[in-house]
């Protein structure tokens, strides 16, 4: 019989059932959840003096979550945005457990009361035309690597693609007849950009 109080049981279900099957979340979101757990589980085990596989759901208390967030900011030098992203993942885990285990509803509420930290939003900046020209002129186009770098910079500039979007472009995404490329962005949303 499965121990319904074991954190390991719920974490496995959260990653395998919720993130993959129920929600069909993107690979990046699933990786973010995994990365949060890779940090949280050893931290909690050390704080509680237990083996990672011996942790119960209630060992991951709101107090422990708050100290984990402080640890992220102070010792790991994480930004407020990263801290909030980790907390959002913890909230998702708590919500999943609370929805599937009535005995943990109060625990879920306590975890979800840990607030997102407000932060200053960075002002949007841009490069002046002279700065873009300097950036595009930087690669040595007499070498194959320089021509590649120049082409990649031009592609990023002309398409407005994120680096992660540009690195996921495949040959099949290019339409040579219409001189355009299909770019897959966040949430698997696709858009066409002229080349």
Secondary structure, DSSP 8 states (H G I E B T S, - for coil): ---TTBHHHHHHHIIIIIIIIIS---HHHHHHHHHHHHHHHHHHHHHHTS-GGG-BGGGS-HHHHHHHHHHHHHTS---HHHHHHHHHHHHHHHHHHHHH-GGGHHHHHHHHTS--------------HHHHHHHHHHS-TTSHHHHHHHHHHHHHHHH---HHHHHT--GGGEETTTTEEEEE-GGG-EEEEE-
